[in-house]
């Protein structure tokens, strides 16, 4: 087991990473002073795999467990579903001290986190991510949200968890496409902040895809270390934390235009390649860097080209990006592999040209 401290002063919390951690959740909770009742929010697919294992372990540690189950899928991340969960929390007599355990992928983490942030003005949140994407990215940093219409994460808050417990054994049950989906965020982490980690990914992609236990733990650990360091410097996304959105400006637009039929990781991969090409056009990232990034994304099994959408539709969707300032779209670009910069000085005609490239 490896432990990372997300250093945020009085809101600091540990992230535990390793094999066999799910059944140790009760022990970690007791270390932080939690006793009595708790609520697990999960989806039907994850509950089938891990619900009874977690529930039995928690009950053996003396906890009273209520499990709230919902259907899987991005479309569940809505204010309507948040409202249903509030009603269920009231029905099981959840109090302000009752922790909510978010057991699942990014959708569960976002929705359960949003509910935890708002129910009775905030109850303790514990993230138990079961997908690679959630373990390396969405479970750490305190961003919680629901979607609004076709706009992703438009209603949300910053709400830090009490802890994150990432059991890498859960990655072995993922469908191949979900593992690949998460690899986009792993590649992003290396591309923006750590050239050595990027080289590690180039050297070990086959071991990652064959679910090598040691390598899986390493990529989760390195990705969380990068994110924790950035969040510690800029918790509220006012400056440095923007770099974590590398690939997301175009990526979120592609997701929206596809009506979320394109997975988040696939959209981010497309966005990263487009942003790398913009970086090259602006004299930042060299051609070798663009090719290294593109090759690694392809080896991971991710797309690099925008599907057959109208460029105008993607451009329009980008206007709803949360990084837009005074009408200008803020981009994260690469100076080099491992070194990202933020700029709002990217001309729309250049963006259109790159989006139209095949």
Helices and strands as residue ranges (DSSP letters): E 2-6, G 9-11, E 13-18, G 22-24, H 25-31, E 37-43, H 44-46, I 47-51, H 52-60, E 64-70, G 74-76, H 79-91, E 99-104, H 106-118, G 119-121, E 125-129, H 132-133, I 134-138, E 143-148, E 151-158, E 163-167, G 168-173, H 176-193, H 195-209, H 213-233, G 240-245, H 248-257, H 264-281, H 287-300, H 311-318, E 331-336, E 339-343, H 348-356
